[in-house]
Amino acid sequence: MQGSCNCGKVSFAVSDGVSSLYQCHCKLCQKQSGSTSNTATIVNESDFKWIKGADSISQWKKDSGFTSHFCKHCGSPVPNKLGEYGFYWVPMGLVEGFEARISTHLFCNSKANWDVIPDGGVKHTGMPPDLDAFIKSLQKSQV
């Protein structure tokens, strides 16, 4: 699976392991995406590779610790390493030609009043209580 930002200056590849996606409906993700949610997945660091443009990435960090990485040329959100956890967060709007299902919705209690979360999948009012289980649920071997 490969993805790129809007202008194409940043691109990446994920070698394996994605079968499920999640949507986060928190206020930060609404503002970052300009929409109802962010649709993303989390992949093992060993499955992620920058193809080009890592030097074109800027970041912004909120006082709370929320960090947004984006292409400094076009502003598209781009993948970022999740601290020291050994994973990358991957915004799926950057990926073309990839099929997966949304299995989980996060921060459903923060959704926009005009957002309609579809039936099916797991719904959490906030973050899942067991983050390890949540991340494993997104991996191919768990489906």
PyMOL commands that set and color helices and strands:
alter all, ss='L'
color gray80, all
select helices_A, chain A and resi 27-33+45-47+54-56+92-94+108-110+131-137+140-142
alter helices_A, ss='H'
color red, helices_A
select strands_A, chain A and resi 2-4+11-14+20-24+38-44+48-52+57-61+67-71+80-81+87-91+101-106+122-123
alter strands_A, ss='S'
color yellow, strands_A
deselect
rebuild
show_as cartoon
